[in-house]
Amino acid sequence: MPSLDTPATVPAAAPAPGADAPRSFIAMHWLALFGAWLGVMPPAMVSLAVKIQSLDGVDKVSTLSWATGLGALFALTTNPLFGLLSDRTTSRFGARRPWMVIGILIGIAGLVVIATASTGWQITLGWCVVQTGYNAVIAPTYGALADQIPERQMGTVTGLLALSYPLAVLAGTWLVNLFNHSALWMLIAPALTGAALTVPFLLFGRDRRITRGETSPLTAREFAGFLVFNPVKHPDFGWAWLSRFLMWSATATITTYMAYYLSDTLRQSDDGVTHWVFITTLVSTLLSLVVTVPAGRLSDRIGRRKPIVVVSAVLVAAGLLLLLPTHGIAMFLIATTVFYLGVALYYAVDIALPTDVLPSRETAAKDLGVMNIAATLPSSLIPAIAPVLVGLGHGGYSPLFVLGAVLALLAVPAAAPIKRR
């Protein structure tokens, strides 16, 4: 088991002045992140909802809300926790790798629980385990990003890394569609594929190394404060957190409930739901391939991230509002294309902006874990209020999408006070 200590004053693997990160590291890092998303996102997008819908006598909206909501609470706490642990791990295998291996094993175990579940509470338990495991992978993976990538290269590299998310969702939903006859393989096939893709990084990727002599013991006060940062002392980081929270809250209003919108509003069968989720994911991925990396490179060139936030927020809000009068697949595809264009732009700065304003690179994984709360907390809060909003809409999703549009637009003034970017 790795040992845990407070990091040295100087990080063991800070980016070398004047040197860009090697392409081999970026490629292996990309594959590892892609593998992690491949394990956790297909269930979040579709297979979890399909599994719940297959259970007799279960209120699917309520059960999905409980599962995703509680799972998000586990995600928002375990991500910074495992970030903290990987920031302080002394191991001959490195600081990040051991937690990635542990997380993959936990995540796959949770997916097996979901696949074999016969009740809603078993699915909820399994999803909490899945979120715990994959956040133990994602936190140190992002920590390695901050360890190795210099700031001048951050927009371009994070733009490339951001593509791992939509491509993983695309590949994962394709695998779900391929194995939709089997509850087990629908959940496990993407995860096993993702685990295999992390192997190059685990074997050959550069990792931060901390020796025992460079550290002091982790104190109870430091451990108790792993969820906390001081927005007064670090205002740029605080505003970046709030803006990110609002944007991810906006996206959660449609991504969490797309499957049920297709079945309830557009009257699609289970096969139709998995098909159209895959199609919209394909559109999202193509847009990301075309837009995200150039936008990230542009933000590096001009030294500004906030203009990208403004345009992406407007597009996300427009896409959500276009869903309001939608009663057919054609308009649904138009609305989701506008929405995902905004999301693709946002990917370019989603990680770059918070990384630019980190309180300290010495605690990068922990601080990015705290920043990750801004992306995971919406998956808990939105499902908590969604049943009320769907009720106000008499079973329709319009009130939920209006809320999402408002939240997206509020992300713009939230980012405005950030001085550095």
Secondary structure, DSSP 8 states (H G I E B T S, - for coil): --EEEE--SS-TT---TT----HHHHHHHHHHHHHHHHHHHHIIIIIHHHHHHTSTT--HHHHHHHHHHHHHHHHHHHHHHHHHHHHTEE-TT-SSHHHHHHHHHHHHHHHHHHHT--SHHHHHHHHHHHHHHHHHHHHHHHHHHHHH--GGGHHHHHHHHHTHHHHHHHHHHHHHHHTTT-HHHHHHHHHHHHHHHTHHHHHHS------GGG-EE--HHHHHTTT---TTTSHHHHHHHHHHHHHHHHHHHHHTTHHHHHHHTS---HHHHHHHHHHHHHHHHHHHHHHHHHHHHHHHHHT--HHHHHHHHHHHHHHHHHTTT--SHHHHHHHHHHHHHHHHHHHHHHTHHHHHT-S-GGGHHHHHHHHHHHHHTHHHHHHHHHHHHHHHTTT-SHHHHHHHHHHHHHHHHHHTT-S--
